[in-house]
Amino acid sequence: MSEDYYQILGVSRDSTEDEIKKAYRKQAEAFETLGDPAKRQEYDSPPPPQYYSSESDDGINLFDQMFSSNFFFSHDDDFFSDHFIYPKRARRPPPQRKKTTVRQVRVTLEDLYTGTNKNFKVTRKVFDKRTGKLIKEDKKIHLRILPGYKHGTTVVFHNHADEWAPGKGGDLIFRIEELPHPVYQRDGRHLHTVVELSLLEALTGFKKELMRLDGKTHCLIEHGPHHGLIKPIRDGDEHIIVGEGMPDREHGKGNLIVHFKVNSFSETLNEEQCKLLKEALANVNNCK
């Protein structure tokens, strides 16, 4: 055997397996770089760049990747193929998946009716431009909630979550969570509410005001005679007020559906009340 493989690698005969691998890596790296005109030109000017992964805080050397179990090796007809099996060409690592971050934002029905603005400070991981390591960074986010946003509406801020590669971050998603309201219940762009009536109001009519969700103006609910006659309201009857629901950019404001609950009877009646009630009901029964 004419060639001295130890001399070719530049190692002694008592070298360990790790030392032999390191020596080979250096020669393979030198050949890969100097054998390519573009890489050689880049090598002769600035230092070779490092490659980073979002899975590690440290820079990952290209040839450390080559010698992992995920790379394939083949022979080539050149100097090193006479003695070694080496990587023909480094395969590009698969693209990293964006790391999406989702945050729930609890919003009142009033804010969804009028629209509002919320400011947040989020902390994310980014690659330090100097060291290439992952560091924490605080970022201010201005979230604009438009009138009519619904429960489950999402607002996406691209490239605002943790970085998965230098300068490339995942998406930061805010998901709207609508809080329950004591007076109104939402159904899409419509609103529902319950209005309690006394028996007298249900029979003779009434006027009531409901505070709108803007907290400033009132909606009038009125029921009275029509052409001298009044239709009594029964428990469970509904009344629709057009245009008093939630704002909707596509279809315009929804409706307000009022559900009446009639408190039919008092707990007790005295004799005078019983007498008056009998007379009133007798007159009603005699009406045609």
C-alpha positions, 0 to 999 in steps of 0.5 A: 500500500503506497499511500499513508492514509494517516499522513493524508489526514494529518493524524498520528497512528494512535489517533482516536476515532473522533480525531480521525473524523474531525480531520476528515471533516476539515478536509471535506469542508475545504474541498467542498468550499475551494472546489466551488468557484462561488464558495471559494470567492466567498471564502476569500472575502468575508468569513463563512456564514453560520446557519441557525435553527429555531430549535437551538440557541446556538449556531449549527455548523453545516458539516455537523449536519452533514455527519448526522444520520439524516444525510446520505453519502456517495462516491465521486471520481476525484481525489477524495473518492479514492480513499473516502466516502464523503457527502456529495452535496449537503442537502438543505434542511427542511423548512421550519414550521412557523410557530403560531401563538394564539391569545384569547382577548376577553371583550364586553358586548359594549366594546363589540357594539361600539368598537375599541382599542387595546394595547398589549405588551408581548414577549417573544424569542428572536435571534440576536443579530450579533451572536445568533442566539435566541433572546427575549424581546418585548414588543408593543401590540396595538389591537383595533377591535372593530364594531360588530366583531363576533365571538371567535373573530381572529386578528392576525399579526404576521411575523410577531410571534417567536422567530423560527429563523433569523428575521422570520417569526411566526404569526401572533393571533388574537381570538375574540372572546365575548363576555356574557351581558346581563341585559342583552344576548347576542345572536349573530347580528341580532340582539335579544332581551327580556322585558317584564310587564305587570298585568296592568301594563300587559292589558292597558299598554306601557312605555319603557326605555332600554339603554343601548349598548353605547351606554349613552342613548335609549331605545323606546319600547311602546305599546298602546291603543291603535284605532281606539283598540289595544291588543293585550300582550301575553306572556311569551309574546315578542316584539321586533325593533328593526335596526337596534341590533349589532352593527354588521359591515356586510348587512347593516345593523341587526334587529332587537327582539324583545321577549315579554314576560308578564307577571300575571298575578299579585301574591295577594288581593284585598276585597276592594281590589277583587271587587274592582277586578270583577267589575273590569273583567265583566266589562271586558267580557261584555265588549264585542 
